[in-house]
Amino acid sequence: MRVISLVPSITEALFDLGLATDEIVGRTKFCIHPKDWVDKVEIIGGTKNLNIDKIKALEPDLIIANKEENIKEQVEELMKDFKVLVTNIETLEDNYYLLKQLGHLFGKEEKAQFFNLKTYEAFNITKSDKRLKVAYLIWKNPYMTVGGDTFISKILEELGFENLFKDQNRYPEVQLEDLKDADLIFLSSEPFPFKEKHIVEIREVCQNQKIMIVDGEAFSWHGTHLAKCGDYYRELLEDL
């Protein structure tokens, strides 16, 4: 089967499940894992600016998209000519069924079950008795955070945190003053590449909060990636 993945985390999952480069024939420029393998796969644009002509030329049997990652109109255009699987992952349970579905689709059921068990183990860790309030920033100029209906927010909850903006939807803009009710401020390494200098800037306003840069992939990449983050989650909670 010739597959094109329009989702970075799903590209990683397909390789983890055991698909080869003659099966995964197209991927986005943001599909960076696993590096040794994705470099051998044709780039078909970005997640939100797909090269439709290049995709058509690759003649895929299946295209895998995501409701949040990709543009609806572009996906609908592809649906006119190809079979498209549109995923929508909002919770860990959704992630479980995604891997189960991919495992069944490609005859990789055992590998899918392995990664689901490893994901369960990754979150089976000792959490703080006190639910610390977290403001999780994903963007700067303007500052943007995550609402309660996002996958990132669900991962925060699974790790025992409380999303300060759980009552808001999607990715609201915030002011630094809005972060003062948080115990912790997490600066995600992606999509905006927060650095140490940004901690200094934010600390000028938020002087009583612990501010730290966190691995954005560990909070936002679904699929098999979460199964590899157990040590990272453990160390994060121990540091706090």
N, C-alpha and C positions, 0 to 999 in steps of 0.2 A: 504493500500500500504506500502510495506517495502522499506524504503529509506536509502541510505548511502550518507552522505555528505563528500566530500573531501576538503571542503572549510570552514574555521572557520567562516567567516562572514555569509555564507549561512546557516550553522548550527544554528547560532543565529537567523537568519531570519525565518527559519522553525519553531522554537519554538515560536517566536513572533507571527507568523501567526496562531498558535494554534495546531500544530502537537504534538503528545504525544510520549513518549519513546517506545511505542510498534509499532510506525510507523517509527521513526528515529532509525534504528537498528545499525548504525555504524557511526563513526566520527574519525577525526584525533586527535592526541595528542595536537594539537594547537587549537582545538575547545574548548574554555574556557568559553564561554557565552551561555546561563545563567548557572552559576556554579551548582546550585542545580539540574538542569536537565541533563546537559551533563555528570555528574559523573555516571549517570545510564546507559550510552550508551557505547557499546563496542568500544574500540580503535582499529583502523585498520592501525596503523603506522603514519608516518608523511605525510605532504602534498607532499613531493618529494621522499619519500621512503615508498610506500604503501606495505602492506602485502597482496599480491594478493590472496594467499591461504585462508587467513582469510576472505577476502571479498567474495570469492566464497562460503565459508562455510555458510555465513549468507544469501545466496540466495536472494539478493535484487531484487525488481521489478524495481527499478530506482536508478541510481547513478548520483549524481550531481557533476560535476568537473568544473574547471576554467582554461582557456587558460594560464594564467600567473602563477597561484598557483601550478599547477600540471605538471608532466612530460608527454610529448606527448606520448612517447612509452608505458608508463604504462597505460595511458588512452586508447590507441588503443588496448592494450592487453585485457582490461576489455570489450571493445566494441565487442569482439568476442563472448562473452557469455551473455552480459547484455545490457539493454537499458541505454545509458549514455547521459545525457544532459550536453553539454559543454557550459559554460557561458563565456562571454567576456565583461567586464564592463570597459569602458574608460571614460565615461561622466556621468553627473547627469541624462541626458535623458536615457542613457543605463540602469541606476539604476531604473528609473521609470518603464521601460518596463520589467526589471527583476522581480520586485515585482508584476507587473500586470500578468506576465506569471506564476509565482509561485502561485499567488492567483487563477488563472483560473485552474491550474493543480490540485490543492488540494481542490478546492471548498471553498476558503477563500478570495473571491473577496472583501468583505467589509473590512476585516482586512488589506488587501494589499492597498486598497484605503486610509484607515486611515493613514498608515505609509507613503504613498506617500505625503499626505497632510501635515503631521508633518515634513517631510523632506523639503518640500517647505517653511514651516514656519521657519525652522532652518536657512535657508539661506536668508530669507527675513528680513535682519537686516541692520542697518545703517553702511555704509562702509566709510573709509577715502577718502577724496577728492583726496589725493595724493596716487598714486599707489606705495607703498613701494616695493622695490626689495628684494626678499627673496632667500636665499640659504638654501635649505632644505636638511640636511644630514641624511642619513639612515644607514651609516656604517662607521667603523673606521678601519684603517690598512688593506687596504687603505681607505681613505675617499671616500665615494660615495654619489652622490646626485641624483636628479630626473630630467629627461629631460621633454620636453614639451609634449610628447606623452603618459604620464603616468596619471593614475587616480589622484594621489596625486597632480600633477601640475594643473589639472582641478579644484580640490577642492580649491587650493590656489587662482586661478583666480576667482572662485565663491565668495570667501571671500574678493576680492578686491586687492589681492596682485599680483605682477608680479614675475614670476619665473625667477631668474637670468640666469638659464640655459635652458630657454624655446626653444632655437634653437638647443639643443642637443637631442639625442634620448635615451630612456630607462634609464639606471642607470650608467652614466659615472663616472669614477674616477676623482677626483680633488685634487689639492694641496691647502693648506690653503691660499697661496698667491692669488689663483683664487677667493677667497671669498671677497676680499677687495672692490669690486664694489657693494657689497650688502649693503642695509640699515639694514637688519635683518638677523640673522643666526638662523634657527630653527634646534634644535637637537631632532630628533624623539626618542620617548621612545621605539620604536621597528622598525625593527628587531634587531638593535644593541641597547642595553640598556644604552643610554647616561645618565651620571650623572653630578652632579655639578662639579666634578673634571675635567671633559672634557671641561667645560666652561672655567675654569682657563687655561688649556693648549692652547685652541684655542685663547684666548684673548692675549696671548703672541705675536701672529702674527696679529690678527684682533683686533686692539685696538679701532677703531672708530665705530664698529658695535654693535648693541644690540644683545646679544646672549641669547637664552632661550631654555629650554627644553619644547617640546610640546607633547601632547598626540597623539602618532602615530596612534592609532585606529581611532581617529576623522578625520584623513586625508586619511587613506588607507582602512578602512573597509567599503565595500559597503553593500547593502541590507538594513535592517531596522536600522542598527546602527547609520547612519547619522541622523535619525529622533530624536535620543536621545541627540544630541550634540548641540542643539540650545543655551542652557545656556553657554556651554563651549565656543562656537564661540563668543558669545556676550561679555563674560568676557575677552576673549583674545583681542578682538578689543578695548575694553574699556581700558585695561591695556596699550595698545600701543598708 
